[in-house]
């Protein structure tokens, strides 16, 4: 099946009565079958056709995950039009305006919860002919229609337009655009990634080469549906295999929606979940908080169980092999009395997570593997539709990003594009039918990224002797010393945040300088607690000095004699620290919508501080700027 409508039509014929979408209605999850979704897609497609949507038109889609999201995208694609999925996390009017104007959208489908964002920028998106609203807004403004109106029009006119609709979707070619998917904005202007029907269907085939997805698979689709990982794996991979997905119950606020996730997991009993590092960290915190609440004895037993499971599991590849065999009875006992109880909180049927997005710390991978719901880390990027590799039940190495999908070529290249030998580190470069067509209206960026059919990912990594891919960070955000040596900062930053009691956020910086700097946002609660223990006022000058020394003591653990010595080359550890005056966030645009650090914005914002930290006074940890920032933070 070379196009998305053809893929969907094939699955409807094969699995008509299988549940495709589970959605909450009247406090209970109700199933919608493949054939029911199919009817709704055809009706909405005819409604859009009658409204004037034509092949090649761009249609923006801004909504929370729900059955209408999937129906809307499919209806748009059936007409040969192009869906432009937008993140509901975008709150900056200028960012939303840019994407809608840049893609030259004529139509816009949004949920009633997102409607105000569109109304606020209406005057700036004059090309939009109609705004179609899911839900029931209190009033309709000029140029607005309800989803229900368009859908019912299509239902009434479907019979006489069924042949026309079939002609539309049958005429779609594999190379026709399906989506323009915008990057998360780690550069000044986000780029519109052009993904074709064949990009998606090829990547669905490739994703299914990693593991066997069967009809009984079900996931609660936690990630935003515009997210490329959720889009391909959570929607189209499951559709192809006749499996089902469940919708997170939308709360009155985004925070309430997040709080619904644990409850919805128990209700839907997923067989697997898609995750990103931020979610994995949150799950672990909740598990550990639950254990601590049971008292010191339970916590001690849990830590012993983890230690035993870590030893038995190794790095996954060698689980239970050699001397580890002797630990099996203990592991089984701990699983029965402890870990199985934890898994009940995930519905009791959860077999594994598939991890995407940023790198997942190996300690987190070990943790979830130990409790019996491993996070199989994968790797991909939107420009590759997105799946390139993943660990899977049959073959996995903790710390790696897994083995490659079928029908893809991958090579590791140096700065000049020369292919490196197995095991050497360089830029990950890929080629396959899943590679994007290019960037919308940006021939320069396309030419820089795709060369002779090869996608230059901008990520640093290597392939080991067993063809497992290791992703080390961004190739283009390497630390570069004054002698030209390069090193990726992500692994160090992850370790500092994960293993330090006093560091909440960290960015390392070295652009051909004599030493590396660490920009730190401290864990203010932990620092205050430490000072209260020794009866020192957190607002005093002495308190500020002790706080800086506590932060430094955590970093010293990575130097010689420390708990984590030899984990990283010492020259890349920060020689001095700068305290940031606010946390990195989506609001200040120093984190993007997938919670990845936008380095160029952090550097630009803290340019003056970085320059100061390369002076003799600045290199001293106890410099006046650090003390002043801590004083400010402690007084807020």
Secondary structure, 3 states (H helix, E strand, C coil): CCCHHHHHHHHHHHCCCCEEEEEEECCEEEEEEHHHHHHHHHHHHHHHHHHCCCCCCEEEEECCCCHHHHHHHHHHHHCCCEEEECCCCCCCHHHHHHHHHHCCCCEEEEECCCHHHHHHCHHHCCCCCEEEEECCCCCCCCCEEEHHHHHHHHHHHHHHHHHHHHHHHHCCCCCCEEEEEECCCCCCCCCEEEEEHHHHHHHHHHHCCCCCCCCCCEEEECCCCCCHHHHHHHHHHHHHHCCEEEECCCCCCHHHHHHHHHHHHHHHCCCEEEEEHHHHHHHHHHHHHHHHCCCHHHHHHHHHHHHHHHHHHCCCCCCCCHHHHHHHHHHHHHHHHHHHHHHHCCCCCCCEEEEECCCCCHHHHHHHHHCCCCEEEEEEEHHHCEEEEECECCECCCCCCCEECCCCEEEEECCCCCECCCCCCEEEEEECCCCCCEECCCHHHHHHHEECCEEEEEEEEEECCCCEEEEEEEHHHCEEECCCCEECCHHHHHHHHHHCCCEEEEEEECEEECCCEEEEEECHHHHHHHHHHCCCCCCCHHHHHHHHHHHHHHHHCCCCCCCCCCCCCHHHCCCEEEECCCCCCCCCCCECCCCCECHHHHHHHCHHHHHHHCCHHHHCCCCHHHHHHHHHHHHC
